[in-house]
Amino acid sequence: MIWVDADACPVKGEVEAVATRHGTRTAMVSNGGIRPSENPLVEMVYVPEGPDAADMWIADRCGPGDVVVTNDMPLAARCVAAGATVLRPDGSELNERNVGEALATRDLMADLRAADPFRQGGGRPFSKADRGRFRQALERALRR
């Protein structure tokens, strides 16, 4: 099963294409606002609005053998602890060795932005190369 934290996910189309090729069921989990897919392998799951409702829904259901697609570090940490493979939209994998560091970096950057109102945004824009890396990473994860 592939679980997608779909609200702000830039690779929903790539997930659907790779999942279809592998015949893998996929759940696009969101608070709403995304168009339903006609693909019978793709289930649209709409959770109630609220802080982290989609994250909690995914974390409560994922497990070993599943792939979770998210850029949310607390969700990634919970999914790794549950035994799932976690991929970020840029194709990087989060696992037991690196999820703690990614979570700490996220917290540090949030503190820095809060301390300096002029430090907003950041990072590089999402690129075509990121999409390609993600597609390859999802292919590898599903083959495993």
N, C-alpha and C positions, 0 to 999 in steps of 0.2 A: 504494500500500500504506500502511496505517496501522499503526504499531508502538506498542503501549501498554506502558509500564512499569507492569504491572498490580498488583503486590503491594499498594500503598497508594493506588491511584488511585481517587478518589471519583467519576469521571465515566465509568466503564465502560459504563453503560447509555446515556448520551448518545452515546458513541462508536459503539456498536452501532446505535443508531437512525439516526444521520446516515449511517453507512457503508452501511447497508442501503438507505436512500433513494437513495444515489449508486451503489450496486452496487460498492462498494470493498472489496477483501479487507482483513482486519484480523487482526493477530496480537496476542493478549493474552499477554505474556511474564511469567512469575512463577516463584517457587520452589515453587509449589504452594499449596493452600489456597483456591483460588478455584474456583467451580463452572463446569463446562464449559457453553458455550452450544450450543443446538440450531441456531443460525443457521449455514447452510453457508458463509457468507462469513467467519465468525469462527473462527480457528484458535487453540486453546489450546496454548501452548508452555511446557512445564515444564523449567526448567533445573536443574542440580544446585545444591544449597545451597552457599553460599560467598559471600565478599565480592564484591559487584558482578557476580555471574554473569549476572543478567538484563541489566544495563547493557551488559556486554561483548558479549553475544549480539546485542542490538539495534544497538549501534554498529558491529559488524562487518558488518551486513547492510543498513543503511539507506543511502539515497543520494538523488540529485536526483529530485524528483517525489514523494518519500515524505513522510508526516507522522508525526512522533514526538510522543507525548503523555507528558510526564514532568515531575516537579517536582525531579528530580535535576540539579543544575547541572553536575557534571563530564560526565554523560551528554549533557546538552543541548549543551555545548561541542563534544563529539566529533561529534554528529549535525549541528550547524550546519557544522562543518568538512567533513563529508561531503556537504554540499549539501542536506540535508533541511530541511523546515519543521518547527520545534519549537514546540509549544503547551504551556503550563502549564495545569493544571486550572482556573485562574481565568480562562482565556481570553486571557492575555497571550502574545504571540509573542516568542520569543527568536531573535535573528538576529546577523549579524556585528557590527552596531553596538552591541548591548546585552548580549550573552552574557558578555563579559569583565567588565563591571561587575557583573552578577548573580553571577558566580562569585567575584569579590573580596568582595562583600557577604556572601555565604554564609560565606566563610573568616573574615571579620572577626567575624561574629556567633558562629561556633563558638569563636573565641578569647575573645570576651567572656564567653560562657557558661562556658568552662573556667576563666577567671580569677575568676569570681564564682559560687559554688555556689548563691546565692539567685536568680540570673537564669536561670530555666528556662522552657521553653515560649516563648510569645511569639506575636505576630501575632494577627490577628483570626480568628474561626472561619470555616470555609467556609460560604458562604451560597447561597441560592436565586438571587440575582443573579449570583453567580460561575458557577453552572451555566448560566444564560442566556447570559452573555458567552462561555463556553466553546463552547456549541452554535453561536452565531453565528460565532465565530472558526473553528471546524472547517468550517462551511458555506463560508465565504469561502476557506479554504485548499484545500478540495476542488474548488471552482469554478475556482480558478487552475490 
